[in-house]
Amino acid sequence: MLVTLGFLMVAVFMFLILTKRATPVVGLTLVPVAFGLLAGAGLGIGDMITDGIKSLAPTAALLFFAIIFFGIMIDVGLFDPLVKFILRLVRDDPMRLVVGTAVLAMVVSLDGDGSTTFIIVTSAMLPLYLKLGVSPVVLTVVAGLSNATMNIIPWGGPTVRAASALGLSPSDVFVPMVPSLIVGLIMVLGFSVHLGIMERRRIGTLVLTSERILEKVGNGGTSSAGSDNSGNADDSDDGGDTGRFIDGLDPKRDTLRPKLLWFNAALTTALLVVLVMDILPIPVLFMIASSIALAVNFPAVKDQGEAIARHSASIVSVVAMVLAAAVLTGVFQGTGMVEAMAEWLLQVIPDAMGSHLAVITGVLSIPLTFFMTNDAFYFGVLPVLSETAAQYGIEPVEMARASITGQAVHMQSPLVPAILLLVTLAGVSLADHHKKVLWRAGLISITMLVVGVALGQIPF
């Protein structure tokens, strides 16, 4: 009965999420409670959920303060000099423009929020794409790959979900995967160079003129110079949206702190160095760094409150999701569903394949996370696979590492709101984006998995 209830619980949860009949918070809360009661948990379900909340409290704290910290760094203009520097390096060369887009997207992706990354990258780079006649599809491909590869950072969605679902520390999942991340980013740069060279050959090196940019904006970014090699990059009717972001980042926003640029840069660098060294728990690091950033950049109490409030929407949605996940994980563990489902899977999976479950999980994460949300995969599928793999001596942390390698493909899914925002801002169709990005994203995911296996972080 537990096996049947367990699979039904996962199926119902995935159905509600995929069909958008319930938000992740509602699905993660009500579905496990209902099935937990059917499994005979009774009033004991309260203790199960409480245990789950206790185990996920550090993860919730990590997300809360990581979003605040990087949100503040964007507000105060830490990344503005990088944007200006990249724009100066780009000049009138399409190849430099594409590579610069990749670098900018990688850096801004440190905030862990894809939507913020795409808004900044598009507002800074799209004007130059229109000026040079470079296909906006190239922008979406490069920005999408950069952000997707960076998405495994410990305060990003998949790593936190994998760690939360299996009761692990995000740093234990992420730090050993740094070599895979580096290789993935190198591949993104390689793809960027190739795409840039192709665009350079197609359109040549053009001189930027005010007439050209005005012509592009006037046409909604849909002139022939802005199309890709197939001539269909601008089939979308969203070209008018590009004009709203044509002025780039606002250089006069009230939150800028130019006199504190070096302090903020040093603080961010120190945070990332100590984080990789794993000296202190990551939530503690971000709590300290966020407090320092708030106190120095916004001395007035009112300004500190406004700085936090500016990012409250992201904080509430993500932290609520993590705490709601405690209900699912608590019921899964407390009722014994996970153990029962794992025992059933042991009977189904051939013994010869059992020792390769980590690699199988990594491969499965590519299509599964594209066709389902991260919530459905990490909270519904991964715990079952991990419990089964434990019977073959594979540690949960190894399964978690394998499970995050498919994120390069996942982030291109139409189920991801951020990618829909990106293609809309760039004025291209999702179909054109997918034609160029999916096979590249697949290669990155497979390569990251192979690197993890080769270095022993993921057992073969």
Buried (B, 14 or more C-beta within 10 A) or exposed (E): EBBEBBBEBBEBBBBBBBEEEBBBBEBBBBBBBEBBBEBEBEEEBEEBBEBBBEBBBBBBBBBBBBBBBBBBBBBBBBBBEBBBEBBEEBEBBBBBBBBBBBBBBBBBBBBBBBBBBBBBBBBBBBBBBBBBBBBBBBBBBBBBBBBBBBBBBBBBBBBBBBBBBBBBBBBBBBBBBBBBBEBBBEBBBBBBBEBBEBBBEBBEEBEEEEEBBEBBBEBBBBBEBBBBEEEBBBBBEBBEBBBEBBEBBEEEEEBBBEEBBEBBBEBBEEBBEBBEEBEEBBBBBBBBBBBBBBEBBBEEEEBBEBBBEBBEEBBEBBBBBBBBBBBBBBBBBBBEBBBBBBBBBBEEBEEEEBBBBBBBBBBBBBEBBBEBBBBBBBBBBBBBBBBBBBBBEBBBBBBBBBBBBBBBBBBBBEBBEBBBBBBBBBBBBBEBBBBBBBEBBBBBBBBBBBBBBEEEBBBE
